[in-house]
Structure formats: structure tokens, C-alpha cells
């Protein structure tokens, strides 16, 4: 009998877990042809999430808990779950129930039929306008300049084979995107469309700063466009500068026209200076990520495990 592992990162989800855990237990009950386990990773929650997980784990040995000593971020939490999952196929779902757990049944059936990678594409979202706008920009950028096989609507609900899991375990990157890594492996994805539901309980900790960091991490990890754009900006600026210098020389030497323009000179200096600062900042992002990789610090630190050897 094949085994299905469902990984659920948990961060301030005490108001969701009493609904999420029974829903996922129900999914395992429907998948009678699978042995199942639920791997919850408490990513440093400071609310009652861990206590709720403990209560359910005491009654159901299929519930495994990995508690991290502090918040390491969603990517590291997923990696921790992956390191402790033992399934022949592995599903990843968030704890807020915006993604329908019952869809895992269809995803598992696709895996049984031979698909190594099954993605649940968000063809519609019941989120706020600003969240929909950010998601549209993010996934549009990734499809255009990064990984073209990524679903247009984006995804963070996935099921994949253990062969992909083995690859992901070797990719101990510090600043990356777990979901995009699954597609990067190159296995042809099977797409299942669905509508992402509105959050009904709890408050999301997915702040704008975290979204911005994810966008930068994903852009640098899966696209050469940022560094290529700096080269292009530099080339265009240099051409404009040379052209303007030639114009000044011609008008001054051959046409004997005095050079004017304190305002235009200051505008040019400010624009070029601003572009240089932006480029230095982008280069700094690359240097920081390179430095972060070379330190070889552990991806996460486990404080406690429950129902795990």
C-alpha cells in the first residue's frame, strides 16, 4: 500500500487548526488505498497552535509534529516537513483552509495514474483586490522571465512523487521558493483548476514585506532578468551620455554656441545617480544571497518532535 504524506506549515493558526485537522483526517479516510500521515510544522508560533496540535496528536498517531525553535519562514518550514515526511507521494497545503483539502483525493488519483507532479492552479481567488493584484504581477513575471511552465493563476497547493522530494531535499538554498522548485525539476505537471477560498478564521501573517521578499528571492533564484536589466540600463545610459557629449562638442566648437543648462545637468546627474544606487542595491541582493549560502548555517533548528522517531 503506497503512503501519502501531507505537509502543513503552521504559523499563528490556532483559529484554523480545529477545523483544518479534522478536514485532513477526513481526506485520509477517503483515501482507503493509501497509508497516510499528517506532518505539521510549527514554525515558531507564539499562540496556542502547538497545544492544539499536541491534543490531536495524542489521539491520532498519524499526526506528526515538528516544532521549530523560532520562526524560520515558510520555505524552511516546508523543508523541515519534507525532511520528516516518509510518503511515496507528498502533498503540501496551507493551514488556513483557503485551499480545499478534498482536492487532495483527486491529486492522489492523478499520482496513481502516473503523474509525478500535480499542481492545483488558482484560476480564481476570493481574496482582497490588493492580494489578487500582487499575485497576478508575481506569477506573470515568473511565467514571462522565469519558469514558463508555471500555471498562469499560480499555485501553493501541490502533490509530488518521492523522486521529486529526494531532489528537493538536496536543494538546501537559503532564499528560494519551494513551490517553484517543484516545477524547476522539469517533470511535466498535471494541472487541476480550483477557486481559492476566502479566509474565514484567523488573520494572515503574510505581510507585504514578506511578499516583497518572496518576489525578490524568486526573481533572483529563477530568472536572470534582474542582473541583465542592470547591464541594459548601463548600456542605454552610456549611449545617451555619449550622444549628448557629442552634441555639446558640436554646438560649442563648430557652431560656437555657449553651453547652457544647469538645470538639465542636475537632472541628468540625479537620474544617473539614482540608477546607480538602484543597481548597487540589486548587486547587494546578489552578494548577500551568495554570502548567506556560504555560511552553511542549518536551514532550521528543531525544538521538539511528536509521533516521530
Secondary structure, 3 states (H helix, E strand, C coil): CCEEEEEEEECCCHHHHHHHHHHHHHHHHHCCCCEEEEEEEECCCCCCHHHHHHHHHHHCCCEEEEEECCCCCHHHHHHHHHHHCCCCEEEECCCCCCCCCCHHHHHHHHHHCCCCEEEEEEEEECCCHHHHHHHHHHHHHHHHHCCCCCCCCCCCCEEEEHHHHHHHHHCCCCCCCHHHHHHHCCCCEEEEEEEECCCCCCCCCCCHHHHHHHHHHHHHHHCCHHHHHHHHHHHHHHHHHHHHHHHHHHHHHHCCCCCCCHHHHHHHHHHHHHHHHHHHHHHHHHHHHHHHHHCCCCCCCEEEEECCC
